[in-house]
Amino acid sequence: MTPGGRVSAAGIRDAFERVGAETCTRNADTSGRTTDTRHL
């Protein structure tokens, strides 16, 4: 989070990639959508 309360696109993408990687690892054998979504 930035002091102004705004989140940069890079920061958002960075956070999504971190969470996405964890989710993908956890659900790799149950859902292929997680992997596909991360590459949009």
C-alpha positions as a Markdown table, in Angstrom:
| # | Residue | x | y | z |
|---|---|---|---|---|
| 1 | Met | 0.0 | 0.0 | 0.0 |
| 2 | Thr | 1.3 | 3.5 | -0.8 |
| 3 | Pro | 0.9 | 6.4 | 1.6 |
| 4 | Gly | -1.8 | 7.9 | -0.7 |
| 5 | Gly | -3.9 | 4.8 | -0.4 |
| 6 | Arg | -3.4 | 4.0 | -4.1 |
| 7 | Val | -1.9 | 0.7 | -5.2 |
| 8 | Ser | 0.3 | 0.7 | -8.3 |
| 9 | Ala | -0.5 | -1.8 | -11.1 |
| 10 | Ala | 2.9 | -3.4 | -10.5 |
| 11 | Gly | 2.1 | -3.8 | -6.8 |
| 12 | Ile | -1.2 | -5.4 | -7.6 |
| 13 | Arg | 0.3 | -7.7 | -10.1 |
| 14 | Asp | 3.1 | -8.7 | -7.7 |
| 15 | Ala | 0.6 | -9.5 | -5.0 |
| 16 | Phe | -1.6 | -11.5 | -7.4 |
| 17 | Glu | 1.4 | -13.5 | -8.7 |
| 18 | Arg | 2.4 | -14.4 | -5.1 |
| 19 | Val | -1.1 | -15.5 | -4.1 |
| 20 | Gly | -1.6 | -17.1 | -7.5 |
| 21 | Ala | 1.5 | -19.2 | -7.2 |
| 22 | Glu | 0.4 | -20.5 | -3.8 |
| 23 | Thr | -3.1 | -21.2 | -5.0 |
| 24 | Cys | -1.8 | -22.9 | -8.1 |
| 25 | Thr | 0.5 | -25.1 | -6.1 |
| 26 | Arg | -2.3 | -26.0 | -3.7 |
| 27 | Asn | -5.0 | -26.7 | -6.4 |
| 28 | Ala | -2.8 | -27.9 | -9.2 |
| 29 | Asp | -4.5 | -31.3 | -9.2 |
| 30 | Thr | -8.0 | -30.0 | -8.8 |
| 31 | Ser | -8.3 | -27.0 | -11.0 |
| 32 | Gly | -6.6 | -25.9 | -14.2 |
| 33 | Arg | -8.3 | -22.5 | -14.2 |
| 34 | Thr | -5.9 | -21.0 | -11.6 |
| 35 | Thr | -3.0 | -21.5 | -14.0 |
| 36 | Asp | -4.9 | -20.1 | -16.9 |
| 37 | Thr | -6.0 | -17.0 | -15.0 |
| 38 | Arg | -2.5 | -16.2 | -14.0 |
| 39 | His | -1.4 | -15.9 | -17.6 |
| 40 | Leu | -4.1 | -13.4 | -18.6 |
